[in-house]
Amino acid sequence: MTTSRKATLLQLVFLIYGVAAAGPFGLEGMVSESGPGMTILLLLVMPFLWGIPIALATAELATMLPVEGGYYRWARLAFGDFWAFQCGWWAWSANMVNGAVYAVLFTDYAQAWDPELKLLAPLSVPLHGVLSAIPGIGPAMFPDPHAVAHWLICLVLTWALTGLNLRGIRTVGDSSIVMNVLLLAPFGIITVLGFAGWRFNPVLPFVATGQTPVSGFVAGLLVAIWLYSGYEMLSTNAEEIENPQRNFPRALGVAVPMVALSYAVPTLAALAALGSWQDWAPQHFADVGRALGGAWGGWLGGWVILGGLLSNAVLLNVNMLSISRLPLAMAQDRFAPAAFAKVSPTTGAPVVSLIAGGVIYSILTLRGFTDLINIYAFLQAANYLMIYLSLVKLRRRMPDALRPFRIPGGGWGLALVVVPPFAVALMALYGEAETVLWGLAAIAVGPVAYLLALVMRRRPAGPAGGRAPGGDGPPGPGSRARVE
C-alpha cells in the first residue's frame, strides 16, 4: 500500500479512541447498579488494571512485528498455527458480537426522537407480516412491527458503514476524527456547567443500595471491561499505518488518558451538579444535558442524543476496519478462503471480508444488548490472555529482536502488565454462569473450525499464501493480495 493511502498519526489517535471509547456512552447504568462512588472508582482504576496493560503490550508487540493481522500474527509466531487460529477466532467472534452491540445501541438512541419508530411504519408493518409468517423464527424474532423497524435501522447503519470501509483506512480515519469531535463537544459543555453548579458529593453513596463493595465492583466489571477494551484493535491494520513502529506508541500514549478522562470527568460533573444517582440508566446523559442546559436544555440534550448516534456509528465503523483484517491475514496463511485475502487495488480494503462481516453483523443485531456484551467480555478476556502470553513468550524466545518500544522494568515490569488483567478477568467471571456457558460454547467452536481450516488448507497455495523466512512466521509487509 502506498504511503498516501496509509493512516497518519492523528488519524490513528482518533481511530484508537474511536474503537476504544467514542465518548462516555454506555456507562450510565453502572451508576445506579454499582453506586456513584464505585462507578467513579471503576472508571479511574480500570485503566491501570485493564486498559494500560493491553496498551503497553500492544505497543511493544506492534513495534516488534508491525504486520497485518496484529495479535493473530503475534500468537502464530509465539505458539504456532493452532493457538494463532484460536486467537484469531476469539478476537473475530468477540468483535463481531461487539460490532452488533454498537448497531443495537445506535438504534436505541434513534428512538429518543421516535420511540415507536412510526416513521418506518409504511415499511415495517408489511414486512412484519412477511417475517412473522416464518415458522419457529419469525414470531420470536419479530413479535411486532417495532422490532422490524429496529432491525431495519441496524441494517441501514451496518451497510452504510460497510460502504465507507470499502473506501479504505484514510476515509475511515477522517470520518472518525469528525465524528469524535462532534460527539465529544456537548460533554465539554456538560463538564463546565456541572462543575460550575456543584451541589452534591458525587461519590456518595459509595455503593448502591443492597450492594457490598465487592458485589458492587463485580456488578460493574463486565461493562468496565467493555469500556476499556480495544487498544489492541488497530494492530491488525499495521501495514496500513504510516511508520507504525513510531506512531503506535505515540498514538496509544494519547488515546489511553483521553479515554479515561472522557469517561470519568463528565460523569463526575453530572453527579456533582444533579445527584439523583438512582435515576441513571442507558441514555441518561441526554437527561443530564437537558437538566444542565437551562433555556438551552432541549438543544443540549438533543446534541447528546446525536452524539450517542455518532458514538455508536464510529465504534462500529472502526470495529469493521480492524476486524475485517483478521480473515485477510488468516487467508494469507491459508486458514480461510483465499477470497478473503484479496483487497481493492484502489482503496486497499478487503472487499470480501467486509461484505461477509456486514452479513454477520446484520444477523447478530437480532440479539439483545446484555446478551451480546456478556459474550463479548468473555471472549475478549480469552483473547487478551493470548496477547499477554505471546508477549511473555516472545520476550523469552526472541530477546534480542528489535523493539522500538519496550515495556520498562524488565521481568517486574512485565509482571505488572500481565498479572492485574488476569485477576480482573477471573473476577469478571465470578457469578456469571450464563456468560461462562455462552463463552465456553464460542471457544469450543474454535478447535472444530481449526480442523475444517486444515482440510481447506490442503488446497494449492495461491499468491496470498506466502510466508516470511522461517516457515512459521507471518508474511512480511507487502504480502497483501490484490483484486484483479
N, C-alpha and C positions, 0 to 999 in steps of 0.2 A: 504494500500500500504506500502511495506517495505521501511525503510529509504534508502536503497541502490538504490531504483528507484525514489527517490524524488530529485527535483532540488535543487542545492546548492545556496548559496548567490551570488556567481559570475555568475552562470547561470541566476539567477533571475534578476540581474542588466542588463545583456545583453538581456534577454527576454523582460524586460520592455522597454529598449532603442530600441530594435528591433521592438516592436509593436507601440511605440510612435513616432519614427523618422526613424532610419536606414539611417542616412545621410541627407544632405540638399537638396535632390532631390524633385522636385515638387513645390519649392518656386520661381523658376526663373521668372515665368510670373507675379508675384507680382511687380517686379522691374519696368517693363515697364508700367504696368497698374496703379499702385498706385504712383509710383515715388520712386527713391532710398532712399531719406530721410524717407519717410513714411514707406517703407519696413523695414528699419533698426529699426524704432520706433516700428512697429508692432512686429518684432522679439524679441525686448527687453522688451516690455510692456506686451505682451500677456501671458508670463509665469506667471505674477503676477495676471492678470485678469482671466485667464482660466486654465493654466496648474498647477500651485502651489495649487490653491484651491482644485481641484479634487484630487491631490496627497495627500494633508493633510486629506481630507475627507476619502479617501481610506485607508490611514494609520491607522486612528482611528477605522474605522469600521472593517477593516480586522484583526486588532489585538483583537478587541472585539469579533468578530464572524468569525474565520478563517475556514470556511467550503466551500465545493464545491458548486459552484453556485454564490458565491460572492454577487454582488449587488442585484441579484434576491432574495437571501435569506434575505438580509437586509430589502428590501422592504416588504417581506412577514411578517417578524417579526414586522415591524413598522405599516403596513397598512392592512395586511390580504391578502387573496388569489387574489381578483380581481386586486388590484393595483400591486401586485407582478407579476401577469401574464402580465399585461401591460408593466411593466418594462422589463421583460424578452423578450416580443415581440418586444419592441422598440430596445433593445440592439441587439437582434438576427437579426432583419431586417436591422438595420443600419450597422452592421458589416459584414453581408453577402454582402451588397452593397459595403462596404469598401474593402473587400477582392477581389471582382471583379475589383475594380479600380486598385489594385496592379497588377493583371494579365494583364489588358489592358496596363498599363504603362510599364510592363516588355516587352511586345511585341513591344511597341513603341520604346523602347531603342534598341531592337534587330534589328530594321530597320535601325539603324545607319550604320550597316555593309552590309545590303542587303535591300535597300529602297523598292524595288519592291517585295521582298520575292520570288525571282525567284528560289531560291534553293528548294522551296517546290512546284514548278510548276508541276512536274510529278504527284503529289498527288492532289494539289489544283485545277488544271484545270478540270480533270474528275469529281472530287467531286462537283465542281461548277455546272457542267451540271446537276447533280442529284438534288442538293439542290435548284437551281433556278427554277426547274420544279414544286416545291411545290406551289400550288395556294395560292395567297394572302400573303404568308410569305416569300417564297424563294427569289423572286426578290428584296424585300425591305431589307431583312437581308443580302443577299449575292449578291450584284449587279455585282460583278466581282470576278475572281479567287483570287485577292489580299485580299479581305475581307474574303474569305475562309481560306487562308493561315494565316491571322492574328488570326482567331479564333482557328485554329489548334495549334498554338503556345501557346495560352492561355490554351487550353485543356491539352497539354503536361505538362506545368508548374503545373497546378491545380492538376493533378493526380499524378505527381511525388512527390509533397509536401504532398498530402494525404497519400501516401505510407510512407513517412518519419514520419508523425504524428502518423501513426499506430504503430510505434516503441516506442512511449512513450515520456514523457516530458524530460527525460535526453538526448535523441537523439536530440530532437528539441533544447534544451538548448545548447548542444555542437556545433551544426551546426550554431546556432545564434552567438555564440562567434566568430567562424572562419569567417563567412561571414561579420560580422560587422567590424572586424579588417581589413579585406581586402578592404572593400568599403570605410572606413574612411582614409586609408593611403594616397591616392592621394590628399585628401583635406588638409592634413598636409603639403604636398609639395606646393600646391597652396597657402596656407596661408603664408608660408615662402617667396615664390617668390613674392607674391602680395604685402606684406608689404615692402619687400626689394626694389621693384620697384614703390613705391608710387609716383604718379604724379597728381592725381585728388582729389578733395574734394568728398568723397564717399557718402555724404548725400545731395548733390546739383544736380539738383533742389530737393526741399523737396517733392513736389507733381508733378505728371505727367502733361503734357500739357492738359488743358481742365478740370482738376480736381480741386476741392476745398479741403482743409484739411479734411472736413467731408466726402465728396464723395470718396476721396482717401482712407480714413480709412475704410469706408464701403466696397469699391471695393475689398480690400484685406482681409476682415474679415473672409469670409467663408473659404478661403484657410488657414488662420491663425488658425482658429478653428480646421480644419483638422490636421494641423501641430502639434498642441499642445494638441491633444486628445489621449487617450489610456492608461493613467496611472492607470486606474481602471481595465484594461482588465484582468490582471493576478490574480485578486481576485477570479475569477471563478475557478482557479486551486489551491486554498488554501490548500486543503488536500494533494496535490502532491508536496508541498514545505517544505523543512526542517525548522523546528522551525519558522513558519510564523509570530508569534507574535513578534519575534525579528528581523527577516530578512526583512519583508515587509517595515517597516520604514527606515531601513538602505539602502535597495536597491533603494527606491524612493528618498532618500536623495542624492544618487549618480547619478541616472538616470535623474532627473529633470534638474540640471545645465548642465549635459552632453548634453542633447537635445538642450537647448538654445544656448550653445556655439557652437555646431556643425552646427547650422543654421546661427548664426549671424557673426561669425568670418570669415569663408571663403567668405561669401557674401561681407563683408566689405573690405576684402583684394582684392577681384577681382575688385570691383568698384574703389578702390583707385588706382590700377595699370592700369586699362584699360579704365575706364569711359564707354562710349558707352551704357549707361543705356537703351536707346531706343531699343537696339537690343536683350535685354534679352527675352527669350522665353523658352518653355519647352526644356530640354536637353542642355541649354546654358552652363552649367559648363564644358561640353566636349569642347566647343569652348574656354572657359577660359583656360583649360589645354593646348590646342594646342597653344594659343597665349603666354602663360607664359613660356612654356617649351622650347622655343628656338629650338635648334637642336633636342631636345628630345620631342618636342611638340606633334608629332604624337603618340609617345609612351604614354605620359601622358594623352592626350585626349582619347586614347583607354582605358586606365586604368579607367578613369572616367566613360566611357560608360559601361565597365564591372562592375564598382561599381553601376551604375544605375540598371543593371540587378540583381545584388546581393541584392541591397536595396529592390527592389520590391519583390524579392523572399523571403527574410527574413521577410518582413512585412506580406506577405500572409501566410508564414509558422507559425508565432506566432499568427496571427489572427485566423487561423484554430485551433491552440492549445487552445486558450481561448474560442472562440465562440462555439466550439463543446461541452463544458461542460454545456452550458445552457440547451439544450434539455435533457442532462443527469440528471441535478438537477430537472428540471420540470417533468421528467418522474418518478423520485423518489417520487414526490408529486402527481403522477397520473394525471398530466396536459398534458402529452404527452404519446405516445405509450410506453408500457413497454420495448420494444426492445431498445429504446434509452438509457435506464439506464444500460444496460449490457456493461461491459468492458472486455478487454482481460485479462486473468489471468496471462499472462507473461509480458505485457507491461503497463497495466493499462489504455490503450487508449479506448475511447468509439467508438467501431467499427462502429455501425450502424449510429451514429450521424456524424462521419467523412465522411462516404461514401455518406450519404444523402446531407451533405454540399457540397461535391465535385460536385454532380449533379446540385445543385442550382447555385454554382459559375459558372459552365460551361454555364448555360443559361444566367446569368446576364452579362457575358463578351460580349454579343452581343450589349450592350448599350454603349454609348459614355462616355468619362471621365467626361465632365462637368455635364451631367445629373446625373451621379452616385454620384459625390461628393456633389452636392447640396442637393440631397435627404438624403444623409448620415448626412450632417451638421444639418439638421432639426431634424432628429430622434435622433441624438446624444445629441442635446440640450434638448430634452424631457427626455431622459434617465438620463442626468446629473441632471436635475431638480428633478427627483425622488430620486437620490442618496442624494442630499442635504437635501431634505425633510425628508428622512429616518434618516439622521444624526441628524437633529434637533429633530425629534420625539423620537428617541431612547435616546437622551440626557435627555429628559423630562420623558420618560416612564421608563427608567432603569438608573437612575442617579448613582446608586451605583455599576453598573456592572463593572467587571474588564476590564480596558482599559490600556494595557501596553504602548500604545501611546495615548496621549490625546492632541487635539489642545489647545494650551495655550491661556490665556486671558479671560477665562470664556465666558460670553454672547457676549462681544465685539469682542473677537477673533473669535467666531463662526460667527458673523455678517460679519466680514471682509473676511471670507472664502466664505460665501453664497451669499452676495449681488452682488459683482462685476460680477460673471458669469451670473447672471440673467440679468444685464444690457447689457452685451455683447451679450447674446442670442437675446434680443429684437432688438438690433442694426443690428444683422446679418440678421434678417428677414425684415428689412426696405427696401422696394423697390424690394423685391424678390417674386413677386406674384406667379410665376410659382413654385418656391421652396415650398412656403406655401401650394399650392394646392396639389402637389405631397406628401408632408409630411403629410398633413391632411388626405389624402387618405390612406396612410400607417397606420397612427394612428387609423383611423376609422375601419380598419380591426381587430384591437385588441379586442374590445368587442365581435365581431362576433366569432372570434377564441376562446375566453374565453367560450362562450356559447357552442360551439362544444366540448371544452375540458370538460365541466361539464357533458355533455352527455356521453362522453367516460369514465369519472371518475367513473361512476356507476359500472364499472366492478369490480370484487373482487380484493382487494389489494393483490399484489404479494410481493415477498421479497424486491422489490425496493420501496415499498410504505411506509416504516417506517417513523415515526416522532419522534422528540425529546419530552421529557416530557413537558406537557403543551398544546399539541394538535396543536397549531397554529404555533409553531416554526419549523424550518427546521430540517432535520435529522442531528444527530451529526456525527463527524468523524467516518469513518469506515463503513458507511452505503451503500457504493457503491456496486452494484450487480456485479456479475462475470459471464462471459460467461462460460457456462458449457462445 
